[in-house]
């Protein structure tokens, strides 16, 4: 099976069913498939060949979805790029990937021009808004998205391109430790395996309506589309979660059954009076990317007891690794569960030796969902994807520290590069953040370590309070001192109206650290 077959099979089974709701548009499966076929023929006519990379820099919307499936149907691989990506990074990604085409809108042409000569292999630029531009960009005359589709309207089926499931399907660029992003390689078979496992444990059916406010450039948001099209459901695609009340109104109006979130979104939801919204049709809520604070889970369960909550863990390098069975959410709410279907987890010590029974170590993921590696980065690939228990097999060393209990359930401790070393002790930011979120006044919490000549690292806590709440830093420190070891109690507490967020909606701790270092340098 190939990824584009998800759409083609659902269009054959449910041609008149609504596949996508985005902004003011509603497309049936037949309409979505027909548009993707037309654009695929246009791309093939422009010279896109098997394995070519097609970059897509668009907001969540119909054009982004059509472009993704068109790239696959033409035999290429898609790369969905964040619309806010700056010219320097855009130039690097286009050059590193060797993208031959970019589908974007006129608002991004300035960034593309500023990228200069960074993308020598780029041959085509397609604009989704308006007619084809009259002026060239880097010597390329932009083409009209709508014009290309109209020119191939009525084609019967996709281009005749032979691909197999070992072919490249996508590149997803993530932050790299060196400062340059890394392109995570996904073959068709990896996406087929990962999406199938997730659909199985979420028990998705064609009756499901999924609302996603996550960017399609974020693999968590991307898979909402891929999975929904595979099981034949309806995807309600929002551009952002900037107005949570409006999103909840959409949940009610569209009779949404599944709602994927990240922790900052839940913190925003818990500031609202949820009783004002009809959420009775909502079947499940899922979370990954970062662990939900335990207190937030408890509050959510109290407010919406009918809701099934899935706590999950994954990385772009394997898409998803684990989930907590919903019947365990009230028993062990801080756990991310066990390996998902067709996936296996285990822990290793600092020397890479497997840890038996209960213990703490680096998490390793094994399964067909594990990606082959990083695009054009063999050394980084060799460090992360190492030999597994079966000869010739590669497994994913996540770089994340986990604890496993006697029953085999896993608990996130922290990223190895985020663990704080204070007073000679290893401290988990997540543990402190969970304690801070127990305070009823606290809506969000983030903890970082800042270099300190005496402590090694001093611990800083950044808090966002609930509306009209008041809290003194001394009260926060007393609360922590009563619940944490002395070495884990923050040295300083800061209150903010909001915490900085990255492109995926997660708290940007690098931005907090940069702010702290700048403050200390200026002192």
matplotlib code that plots the C-alpha trace (Angstrom):
import matplotlib.pyplot as plt

x = [0.0, 1.1, 0.0, -1.9, -3.9, -5.5, -7.3, -8.0, -9.6, -11.8, -12.9, -13.9, -15.8, -17.3, -17.3, -20.0, -19.0, -17.4, -13.7, -12.5, -13.9, -11.4, -12.3, -15.4, -14.9, -16.3, -14.9, -16.2, -13.7, -14.5, -13.8, -10.6, -9.3, -10.1, -8.3, -5.3, -5.3, -5.4, -2.6, -0.5, -0.8, 0.3, 3.3, 4.2, 4.0, 6.4, 8.9, 8.3, 9.6, 9.6, 11.4, 11.5, 10.8, 7.9, 7.9, 4.6, 4.6, 0.9, -1.4, -3.8, -6.3, -7.7, -4.7, -2.2, -4.1, -4.5, -0.8, 0.3, -1.6, -0.8, 3.0, 2.5, 0.4, 3.0, 5.5, 7.2, 7.6, 6.0, 7.6, 5.1, 7.0, 5.8, 4.3, 6.3, 9.7, 12.2, 14.2, 17.5, 15.9, 13.7, 16.8, 18.6, 15.7, 15.1, 18.8, 19.3, 16.3, 17.0, 13.3, 12.3, 9.1, 7.6, 3.8, 3.1, 1.2, 2.1, 2.7, 5.8, 7.4, 9.4, 10.9, 11.7, 13.4, 15.4, 16.6, 18.7, 20.6, 20.2, 18.0, 19.8, 17.6, 14.3, 12.7, 9.1, 7.1, 3.3, 1.1, -2.2, -3.7, -4.4, -3.0, 0.6, 2.9, 4.4, 7.8, 10.2, 11.6, 15.2, 14.8, 11.6, 8.3, 5.6, 2.7, -1.0, -2.2, -5.8, -4.7, -2.8, -5.8, -8.2, -5.9, -6.0, -9.6, -11.5, -8.4, -9.1, -7.0, -3.5, -0.4, 1.0, 4.0, 5.2, 6.2, 6.7, 6.3, 10.1, 10.1, 10.4, 7.0, 8.0, 10.6, 9.8, 12.4, 12.9, 15.3, 18.8, 21.3, 23.8, 21.3, 20.5, 17.2, 17.3, 15.1, 13.5, 13.0, 9.6, 9.0, 5.5, 5.8, 6.7, 3.6, 1.4, 2.6, 2.4, -1.0, -2.4, -1.2, -2.6, -6.0, -6.2, -5.8, -7.9, -10.6, -11.3, -14.1, -15.6, -18.1, -15.4, -15.1, -11.7, -11.0, -7.4, -6.0, -2.4, -0.3, 0.2, 3.9, 3.9, 3.8, 1.1, -1.1, -0.1, -1.1, -4.6, -5.0, -3.3, -5.2, -8.6, -8.3, -7.2, -10.2, -12.6, -13.6, -14.1, -11.3, -12.3, -9.1, -8.6, -5.8, -4.9, -6.1, -5.8, -9.5, -10.3, -14.0, -14.6, -12.9, -15.2, -18.2, -16.9, -16.6, -20.3, -21.4, -19.6, -20.4, -16.7, -15.7, -11.9, -9.8, -6.0, -4.3, -0.9, -0.5, -0.7, -4.1, -5.5, -4.3, -6.2, -9.3, -9.3, -9.5, -12.9, -16.3, -16.6, -20.2, -21.2, -20.3, -22.0, -19.2, -21.5, -20.6, -16.8, -15.6, -11.9, -9.1, -5.5, -2.2, 1.4, 4.5, 4.8, 3.2, 0.0, 0.4, -1.3, -3.5, -4.7, -5.8, -7.7, -9.5, -10.4, -11.7, -13.8, -15.3, -15.8, -16.1, -17.5, -14.4, -11.8, -8.3, -5.3, -1.9, 0.7, 4.4, 6.3, 9.0, 9.1, 11.7, 9.1, 5.9, 4.3, 5.7, 3.3, -0.1, -1.7, -4.8, -7.7, -8.7, -5.4, -5.7, -7.1, -4.8, -1.5, -2.1, 1.6, 2.3, 2.6, 1.7, 3.3, 4.3, 1.5, 0.4, 3.3, 5.9, 8.2, 9.9, 12.8, 15.3, 19.1, 21.7, 24.5, 26.5, 23.6, 22.9, 19.2, 17.7, 15.5, 12.5, 11.7, 14.4, 15.4, 17.3, 17.2, 14.1, 14.6, 11.8, 11.6, 9.1, 8.1, 7.2, 10.9, 12.1, 15.3, 17.2, 18.0, 18.3, 22.0, 23.2, 24.9, 26.8, 23.7, 21.7, 24.3, 24.2, 20.4, 19.5, 21.6, 21.7, 18.8, 18.3, 17.8, 20.8, 20.4, 17.7, 17.9, 16.2, 15.6, 17.6, 15.3, 17.6, 14.8, 15.0, 12.1, 11.3, 9.5, 7.5, 7.0, 4.0, 5.9, 4.3, 6.6, 7.0, 8.7, 11.5, 13.0, 15.1, 18.7, 19.6, 17.0, 17.7, 19.0, 22.1, 21.8, 23.9, 25.3, 21.8, 19.9, 16.6, 13.6, 11.9, 8.7, 8.5, 8.7, 6.2, 3.7, 4.1, 3.7, 0.5, -1.0, -1.4, -5.0, -3.8, -1.4, -2.5, 0.9, 4.4, 7.8, 11.1, 14.6, 18.1, 20.4, 24.2, 25.4, 29.0, 28.0, 25.0, 26.0, 22.6, 20.0, 16.4, 14.0, 10.2, 8.0, 4.3, 1.2, -1.7, -5.4, -7.5, -7.8, -5.6, -2.9, 0.1, 3.3, 6.6, 7.1, 3.9, 5.1, 8.5, 6.8, 4.5, 7.5, 9.6, 6.8, 6.7, 10.2, 13.7, 15.7, 17.8, 14.7, 13.1, 13.4, 15.8, 13.6, 10.0, 8.8, 5.3, 4.3, 1.2, 2.1, 4.9, 6.8, 5.6, 7.3, 5.8, 4.2, 2.4, 4.8, 6.5, 9.8, 12.2, 15.2, 13.6, 13.2, 16.8, 18.0, 16.0, 17.5, 21.0, 20.5, 19.2, 22.2, 24.6, 23.0, 23.1]
y = [0.0, 3.5, 6.7, 8.1, 4.9, 6.1, 8.8, 6.7, 3.9, 6.2, 8.0, 4.7, 3.6, 7.0, 9.3, 11.6, 11.7, 14.9, 14.4, 17.8, 21.0, 23.9, 27.6, 28.0, 25.0, 21.5, 18.8, 15.3, 12.4, 12.4, 16.1, 15.9, 13.0, 14.6, 17.9, 15.9, 13.9, 17.1, 18.7, 15.5, 15.4, 19.1, 18.3, 15.4, 17.6, 20.0, 17.2, 16.0, 12.4, 9.4, 10.4, 14.2, 16.4, 18.9, 21.6, 22.9, 26.2, 26.9, 27.5, 24.7, 24.5, 22.7, 23.8, 22.2, 18.9, 18.8, 19.6, 16.8, 14.1, 15.5, 15.2, 11.6, 10.7, 12.2, 9.8, 12.5, 13.1, 16.0, 18.4, 20.5, 23.6, 25.9, 29.1, 31.2, 29.7, 32.5, 33.1, 31.7, 28.4, 28.2, 28.5, 25.8, 23.3, 23.8, 23.4, 20.5, 18.6, 19.3, 20.3, 20.7, 22.5, 24.8, 25.3, 28.5, 31.7, 35.2, 36.3, 34.1, 35.2, 37.8, 35.1, 33.0, 35.9, 36.6, 32.9, 34.0, 31.2, 28.7, 26.4, 25.6, 22.5, 24.4, 24.6, 25.5, 27.8, 27.4, 30.1, 29.2, 32.8, 34.7, 34.4, 33.4, 36.2, 38.3, 38.8, 36.0, 34.9, 33.8, 33.4, 31.2, 32.4, 31.4, 29.4, 29.5, 26.6, 27.0, 27.3, 24.1, 22.2, 23.7, 22.7, 19.1, 18.9, 15.8, 13.6, 10.0, 8.8, 9.7, 9.7, 6.3, 6.2, 3.0, 3.3, 0.8, 1.1, 1.4, 4.7, 8.1, 9.6, 12.6, 14.6, 16.4, 18.9, 19.1, 21.2, 19.9, 20.0, 21.8, 24.6, 23.3, 21.4, 17.7, 16.1, 13.0, 10.4, 8.6, 5.9, 4.9, 1.7, 3.7, 5.9, 2.9, 1.1, 4.1, 5.3, 1.8, 1.2, 4.5, 4.0, 0.6, 1.8, 4.9, 2.6, 5.1, 4.4, 6.2, 7.7, 9.7, 13.5, 14.8, 18.5, 19.5, 22.9, 21.6, 22.7, 20.2, 21.0, 19.3, 15.5, 15.2, 17.5, 15.9, 12.4, 13.6, 14.1, 10.9, 8.8, 10.4, 9.9, 6.3, 5.3, 7.4, 9.9, 13.7, 16.1, 19.6, 21.6, 24.8, 27.3, 27.7, 27.5, 31.3, 31.5, 28.4, 29.3, 29.5, 26.1, 24.6, 26.0, 24.3, 21.0, 21.2, 22.4, 19.7, 16.9, 16.3, 13.0, 13.2, 16.2, 16.1, 18.6, 19.6, 20.7, 24.4, 23.9, 22.0, 24.8, 27.3, 25.1, 24.8, 28.6, 28.5, 27.5, 24.2, 23.8, 26.5, 24.2, 21.1, 18.6, 15.6, 14.1, 14.3, 10.7, 11.1, 13.6, 12.7, 14.3, 13.9, 16.1, 16.7, 15.1, 16.6, 17.9, 15.4, 18.0, 19.1, 15.6, 15.4, 18.6, 17.6, 14.2, 16.0, 18.4, 15.9, 12.4, 10.9, 11.8, 9.1, 10.5, 9.1, 10.1, 9.2, 9.6, 9.8, 11.5, 12.5, 9.7, 7.0, 9.1, 7.4, 4.8, 4.4, 5.1, 4.7, 2.5, 4.8, 2.6, 3.4, 7.2, 7.6, 4.9, 6.1, 9.5, 10.4, 7.3, 7.3, 3.6, 0.8, 0.2, 0.8, -2.1, -3.5, -1.5, -2.5, -0.4, -1.1, 0.8, 0.9, 2.1, 4.6, 1.9, 0.8, -2.4, -3.4, -2.9, -5.7, -5.1, -1.8, 0.9, 4.1, 4.7, 5.8, 4.7, 2.7, 2.1, -0.9, -1.4, -0.7, 2.8, 3.6, 5.8, 5.0, 8.1, 11.7, 13.1, 13.4, 13.2, 9.7, 10.5, 11.8, 8.9, 6.4, 8.0, 7.8, 4.7, 1.8, -1.9, -3.7, -7.2, -8.7, -8.7, -5.9, -4.1, -0.5, 0.8, 4.3, 5.6, 8.5, 10.5, 10.6, 9.3, 7.1, 5.1, 1.7, 0.4, -3.2, -3.6, -2.5, 1.0, 3.9, 7.4, 10.3, 11.7, 14.2, 14.8, 14.0, 17.4, 19.1, 17.3, 19.8, 19.1, 21.1, 20.5, 17.4, 15.9, 15.1, 16.9, 16.4, 19.6, 17.6, 16.5, 20.1, 21.3, 18.7, 20.0, 23.6, 22.8, 21.4, 25.0, 26.0, 29.4, 28.1, 27.6, 26.8, 26.1, 25.7, 24.9, 25.4, 25.2, 28.2, 27.9, 28.7, 28.8, 27.3, 25.1, 23.9, 25.0, 27.1, 26.1, 28.7, 28.3, 30.4, 30.5, 31.7, 32.3, 31.7, 34.8, 37.0, 34.7, 36.1, 34.2, 35.2, 33.6, 32.7, 30.7, 28.8, 28.0, 26.8, 24.5, 23.1, 22.6, 20.5, 18.2, 18.1, 17.2, 20.3, 20.2, 20.2, 23.3, 26.3, 29.1, 31.7, 32.1, 34.3, 35.2, 35.8, 36.7, 34.0, 31.6, 31.6, 28.9, 27.1, 26.4, 23.2, 24.9, 23.5, 25.8, 27.1, 26.5, 27.6, 31.0, 31.1, 30.1, 32.8, 35.4, 34.2, 34.3, 37.8, 39.1, 37.7, 39.2, 42.6, 42.4]
z = [0.0, -0.8, 1.0, -1.9, -1.9, 1.4, -0.6, -3.7, -1.7, 0.4, -2.7, -4.2, -1.1, -0.1, -3.1, -1.9, 1.8, 3.1, 3.4, 4.3, 5.9, 5.8, 6.1, 3.9, 1.8, 2.0, -0.3, -0.8, -1.2, -5.0, -5.3, -3.2, -5.2, -8.5, -7.6, -6.5, -9.7, -11.8, -10.0, -10.1, -13.9, -13.9, -11.7, -13.9, -16.9, -15.3, -14.9, -11.3, -11.3, -8.9, -5.7, -6.4, -3.4, -3.6, -1.0, 0.3, 2.3, 3.0, 5.9, 6.9, 4.1, 1.0, -1.2, 1.2, 1.3, -2.4, -3.0, -0.6, -2.3, -5.8, -5.0, -4.1, -7.1, -9.3, -7.8, -5.7, -1.9, -0.1, 2.4, 4.3, 5.6, 8.3, 6.8, 9.2, 8.2, 7.7, 4.5, 5.8, 7.0, 3.9, 1.7, 3.7, 3.6, -0.2, -0.9, 1.5, 0.2, -3.4, -3.8, -7.5, -6.9, -4.2, -3.8, -1.8, -1.9, -3.0, 0.6, 0.8, -2.5, -0.6, 1.6, -1.4, -3.1, 0.1, 0.1, -2.9, -4.7, -1.9, -3.9, -7.2, -7.9, -7.6, -11.0, -10.4, -8.0, -7.9, -6.3, -4.8, -4.9, -8.0, -11.5, -12.2, -11.3, -14.1, -12.5, -12.0, -8.6, -8.7, -12.4, -12.0, -13.4, -10.9, -12.1, -11.0, -8.8, -10.0, -13.6, -13.4, -12.0, -14.5, -17.4, -16.3, -15.0, -16.0, -16.2, -15.3, -12.4, -11.4, -13.7, -14.6, -12.2, -10.7, -7.0, -4.2, -0.5, -0.1, -1.9, -0.2, 0.7, 2.8, 4.5, 7.7, 8.9, 12.7, 14.8, 15.0, 17.8, 15.5, 14.8, 11.3, 10.8, 10.0, 7.4, 8.8, 6.0, 5.8, 3.3, 2.3, 4.4, 7.6, 7.2, 6.4, 9.5, 11.9, 10.8, 10.9, 14.5, 15.7, 14.0, 15.7, 19.3, 18.7, 17.3, 14.4, 12.0, 9.0, 11.4, 13.1, 12.6, 13.6, 14.3, 14.0, 14.8, 14.6, 11.7, 8.9, 9.0, 12.5, 12.1, 14.8, 12.7, 9.4, 10.6, 11.5, 7.8, 6.7, 9.2, 8.6, 4.9, 5.4, 7.6, 5.6, 8.2, 8.0, 8.9, 10.1, 9.6, 11.5, 10.9, 14.5, 18.1, 18.7, 19.5, 21.5, 22.1, 18.4, 17.9, 20.6, 18.8, 15.6, 17.6, 18.5, 15.0, 13.1, 15.6, 16.1, 17.8, 18.0, 19.1, 19.1, 21.4, 22.9, 26.6, 25.9, 24.1, 27.2, 29.4, 27.3, 27.3, 31.1, 31.4, 29.6, 31.1, 29.2, 30.3, 27.8, 24.9, 23.7, 23.7, 24.2, 20.8, 21.5, 21.9, 22.6, 23.1, 22.4, 23.4, 22.4, 21.9, 25.6, 28.7, 30.1, 33.6, 35.9, 37.5, 34.1, 33.3, 36.6, 36.0, 32.5, 33.7, 36.3, 33.7, 30.9, 32.5, 29.3, 27.3, 26.6, 27.0, 25.2, 26.6, 23.9, 23.2, 20.0, 18.0, 14.3, 13.8, 14.6, 14.5, 17.6, 20.0, 22.8, 24.3, 27.7, 27.6, 28.6, 31.5, 33.1, 32.9, 36.4, 37.9, 36.5, 34.8, 34.5, 32.4, 28.6, 28.7, 26.7, 23.1, 20.5, 18.3, 16.1, 18.1, 20.9, 23.6, 25.9, 28.1, 27.9, 30.3, 29.5, 27.8, 25.6, 27.5, 27.9, 31.4, 32.7, 34.9, 36.6, 36.1, 34.4, 31.2, 27.6, 25.6, 22.5, 19.9, 17.6, 14.8, 11.2, 12.3, 12.9, 10.0, 8.1, 9.2, 8.4, 4.8, 3.8, 7.4, 7.7, 10.9, 12.8, 11.5, 12.8, 16.3, 16.5, 14.5, 15.7, 15.4, 17.0, 18.4, 14.9, 12.5, 9.9, 11.9, 13.0, 16.1, 17.3, 20.3, 21.4, 23.6, 26.1, 29.7, 30.9, 34.0, 33.7, 36.6, 37.8, 35.5, 32.4, 32.1, 31.0, 32.5, 30.8, 32.9, 30.5, 27.4, 28.1, 26.8, 29.0, 32.2, 34.9, 36.9, 40.1, 43.3, 41.7, 41.3, 38.1, 38.1, 35.8, 34.7, 34.1, 37.7, 38.9, 36.3, 37.5, 41.1, 40.0, 38.1, 41.3, 42.4, 41.5, 40.4, 37.8, 34.2, 32.7, 34.0, 32.4, 34.1, 32.8, 34.1, 33.8, 34.1, 37.7, 38.9, 42.3, 41.7, 38.2, 37.0, 38.9, 38.4, 37.1, 37.0, 34.6, 35.4, 33.7, 36.2, 35.6, 34.9, 38.0, 40.1, 42.4, 43.7, 45.4, 44.5, 48.2, 48.2, 45.1, 46.7, 49.9, 47.8, 46.0, 49.2, 50.7, 47.7, 46.1, 47.3, 48.3, 45.2, 42.9, 44.4, 42.0, 42.9, 41.2, 40.0, 37.2, 36.3, 32.6, 30.8, 28.2, 27.5, 24.2, 21.8, 19.0, 15.6, 16.9, 19.8, 22.4, 25.0, 23.6, 26.4, 24.2, 24.0, 27.8, 28.3, 25.8, 27.8, 31.0, 29.7, 28.2, 31.6, 33.4, 30.8, 31.3, 35.1]

ax = plt.figure().add_subplot(projection="3d")
ax.plot(x, y, z, "-o")
ax.set_aspect("equal")
plt.show()
